[in-house]
Amino acid sequence: MSEEKNEVKKSSRKPLLSNSAIEVITVILLGLTALLTAWASYVSSIHSGNQATNYAKSNNLSSDGNSMYNEAVSNMNHDMSVWSTIQGYQVAILYADSINDNDTVEENVWKLKWFCQDNLSEEMADKIGYDVEAFGDDRNDTQDILDWLYDAEGVALNSPFADEAFCDAYFADSVAKLDEAAAALSQGQQDNANGDSYTLVTVIYSMALFLLGIVGVFKNSNNKMIVLAISLVCLIGAIVFMGTIPLPASGGIFG
């Protein structure tokens, strides 16, 4: 008799939540989860769009950077050729001056100043200390150039291409452009990772939606509460995970 009474007591115990309360909670969670799923899908699509934009931007910047690099190589080769010619005139002037051959000095000074007038870049002129205007104004040009060649610091005779910083300056713009391309690529990769993370969040929300959808299938209130609790854990886990993922830098409502 005592066992029968215990069974009657167990069966007569009221569940923690009534069926009506479980239904209300389920409906509320279904609505919230649906909204969060839509939000995660929306943000994921923006990240995907930003990824494509940054990849395209990176490709364009890389193309520009490579073009600028090739142009820099061409300019450097041209200036190296100019320097080789200048050295030839310098040697001719110095040798002629050493043997007091003034005519040859004058001839090569004339060649040098007109060659530099047409071919010497400002950067290279500054590096070797050549004053294009002063050395080509037809006023004591020969002596000016001799003074330049015999200068104690020797900048006139030192190859500018022995200076690594001078050579690097040719490629400064192309390197900066390629750095921009690398930054855009890195941002695109980050957008891709963030988009994948939001996709995973969407999957977790979908699991929660599925569990909430089958709550009503169970007749037993305890079973309903168990499934409801599992779905709530999935929902909270997805919300916490989503909070750790950066929002898009731009696009959609983010400007």
C-alpha positions in Angstrom: 0.0 0.0 0.0 2.8 2.4 0.8 4.4 1.8 -2.6 1.1 2.6 -4.3 0.8 5.8 -2.2 4.3 6.9 -3.3 3.5 6.3 -6.9 0.3 8.4 -6.5 2.3 11.2 -4.9 4.9 11.1 -7.7 2.3 11.2 -10.4 0.5 14.0 -8.6 3.6 16.3 -8.4 3.2 19.4 -10.5 6.0 20.1 -13.1 8.3 23.1 -12.6 6.6 24.8 -15.6 3.1 24.3 -16.9 2.6 23.4 -20.6 1.2 26.9 -21.1 4.3 28.5 -19.7 6.6 26.3 -21.7 4.7 27.2 -24.9 5.0 30.9 -24.1 8.7 30.7 -23.4 9.2 28.6 -26.5 7.4 31.1 -28.7 9.4 34.0 -27.3 12.7 32.1 -27.8 11.7 31.2 -31.3 11.1 34.8 -32.2 14.4 35.9 -30.6 16.4 33.2 -32.2 14.9 33.9 -35.6 15.8 37.6 -35.3 19.3 36.7 -34.2 19.7 34.2 -37.0 18.7 36.9 -39.6 21.1 39.4 -38.0 24.0 36.9 -38.1 23.2 36.0 -41.7 23.1 39.7 -42.6 26.4 40.5 -40.9 28.0 37.5 -42.5 27.0 38.7 -46.0 28.5 42.1 -45.3 31.8 40.5 -44.3 31.7 38.4 -47.4 31.1 41.6 -49.5 34.0 43.4 -47.8 36.2 40.4 -48.3 35.6 40.5 -52.1 36.1 44.3 -52.1 39.4 44.1 -50.2 40.6 41.3 -52.4 39.9 43.3 -55.5 41.5 46.4 -54.0 44.5 44.3 -53.1 44.8 43.1 -56.6 44.6 46.6 -58.1 47.1 48.0 -55.6 49.5 45.1 -56.3 49.2 45.8 -60.1 49.9 49.5 -59.5 52.8 48.7 -57.2 54.4 46.2 -59.6 54.1 48.8 -62.4 55.7 51.4 -60.2 58.4 49.0 -59.3 59.2 48.3 -63.0 59.2 52.0 -63.7 61.6 52.5 -60.8 63.9 49.8 -62.2 63.8 51.6 -65.6 64.6 55.0 -64.0 67.4 53.5 -61.9 69.0 51.8 -65.0 68.7 55.1 -66.9 70.4 57.1 -64.1 73.1 54.4 -63.8 73.8 54.9 -67.5 73.8 58.7 -67.0 76.3 58.3 -64.2 78.5 56.1 -66.4 78.6 58.9 -69.0 79.3 61.6 -66.4 82.2 59.6 -65.1 83.6 59.4 -68.6 83.5 63.2 -68.9 85.0 63.6 -65.4 87.9 61.4 -66.1 88.6 63.2 -69.4 88.5 66.6 -67.7 90.7 65.5 -64.8 93.3 64.0 -67.1 93.3 66.9 -69.5 93.7 69.3 -66.6 96.6 67.2 -65.2 98.5 67.7 -68.4 97.4 71.3 -68.9 95.4 70.5 -72.0 93.0 73.4 -71.7 91.3 72.9 -75.0 90.3 69.3 -74.0 89.2 70.5 -70.6 86.9 73.1 -72.2 85.6 70.6 -74.7 84.6 68.0 -72.1 83.3 70.7 -69.7 81.0 71.8 -72.5 79.9 68.2 -73.2 79.4 67.5 -69.5 77.2 70.5 -68.7 74.9 70.1 -71.6 74.6 66.4 -71.0 73.7 67.0 -67.4 71.3 69.8 -68.4 69.3 67.3 -70.4 69.7 64.0 -68.5 70.6 64.6 -64.8 67.7 64.2 -62.4 67.4 66.6 -59.4 67.9 63.8 -56.9 71.1 62.6 -58.5 72.3 66.2 -59.0 71.8 66.8 -55.2 73.6 63.5 -54.4 76.7 64.3 -56.4 76.6 68.0 -55.6 76.2 69.2 -59.2 74.6 72.6 -59.6 72.9 72.5 -63.0 72.1 76.2 -63.1 75.4 77.5 -61.8 77.5 75.2 -63.9 75.6 76.0 -67.1 75.1 79.8 -66.9 78.2 80.4 -69.2 79.9 82.4 -66.4 83.1 80.7 -65.3 81.6 77.3 -65.9 85.0 75.6 -66.4 86.4 76.7 -63.1 83.1 75.9 -61.3 83.2 72.4 -62.6 86.9 72.0 -61.8 86.2 73.2 -58.3 83.4 70.7 -58.1 85.6 67.8 -59.2 88.5 68.8 -56.9 86.2 69.3 -53.9 87.8 67.8 -50.7 84.6 65.8 -49.8 84.8 64.0 -53.1 81.0 63.9 -53.6 81.5 64.5 -57.4 83.4 61.3 -57.9 81.6 59.0 -55.5 79.0 56.8 -57.2 75.6 57.7 -55.8 74.6 54.1 -56.3 77.0 53.0 -53.6 74.5 54.5 -51.1 71.8 52.0 -50.3 69.4 54.7 -49.1 69.7 56.5 -52.5 68.9 53.3 -54.3 66.0 52.5 -52.0 64.5 55.9 -52.8 63.8 54.8 -56.3 61.4 52.1 -55.0 59.9 54.0 -52.1 56.6 54.7 -53.8 56.2 51.1 -55.2 57.0 49.6 -51.7 54.4 51.9 -50.1 51.8 50.8 -52.7 52.6 47.1 -52.2 52.3 47.6 -48.5 48.8 49.0 -49.1 48.1 46.0 -51.2 49.3 43.7 -48.4 47.2 45.6 -45.8 44.1 45.3 -48.0 44.7 41.5 -48.5 45.1 41.1 -44.7 41.8 42.9 -44.1 40.1 40.7 -46.7 41.4 37.6 -45.0 40.1 38.9 -41.7 36.7 39.7 -43.3 36.7 36.1 -44.6 37.4 34.7 -41.1 34.8 36.9 -39.5 32.2 35.9 -42.2 32.9 32.2 -41.5 32.5 32.8 -37.8 29.2 34.5 -38.3 28.1 31.5 -40.6 29.0 29.2 -37.7 26.9 31.3 -35.4 24.0 31.0 -37.9 24.4 27.2 -37.7 24.2 27.2 -33.9 21.1 29.4 -34.1 19.6 27.0 -36.5 20.2 24.2 -34.1 18.4 26.2 -31.4 15.5 26.8 -33.8 15.3 23.1 -34.5 15.2 22.2 -30.9 12.6 24.9 -30.1 10.5 23.7 -33.0 10.3 20.1 -31.6 9.5 21.1 -28.0 5.8 20.7 -28.7 6.3 17.2 -30.0 6.9 15.8 -26.5 3.9 15.1 -24.3 5.8 15.0 -21.0 6.5 18.4 -19.5 9.9 17.3 -18.1 11.0 16.2 -21.6 9.8 19.5 -23.0 11.8 21.4 -20.4 15.0 19.3 -21.1 14.8 20.1 -24.9 14.0 23.7 -24.0 17.0 23.9 -21.7 19.3 22.5 -24.4 18.0 25.0 -27.0 18.5 27.8 -24.5 22.1 26.7 -23.9 22.7 26.7 -27.7 21.1 30.2 -28.0 23.2 31.7 -25.1 26.3 30.1 -26.5 25.7 31.5 -29.9 25.0 35.0 -28.5 28.3 34.9 -26.5 30.2 33.6 -29.4 28.7 36.3 -31.7 29.8 39.0 -29.2 33.4 38.0 -29.7 33.3 38.5 -33.5 34.1 42.0 -34.8 31.4 43.8 -36.7 32.1 44.9 -40.3 34.2 48.1 -40.7 31.8 49.2 -43.5 28.9 48.1 -45.6 25.2 48.0 -45.1 24.0 49.9 -42.0 27.7 50.2 -41.0 28.3 52.9 -43.6 
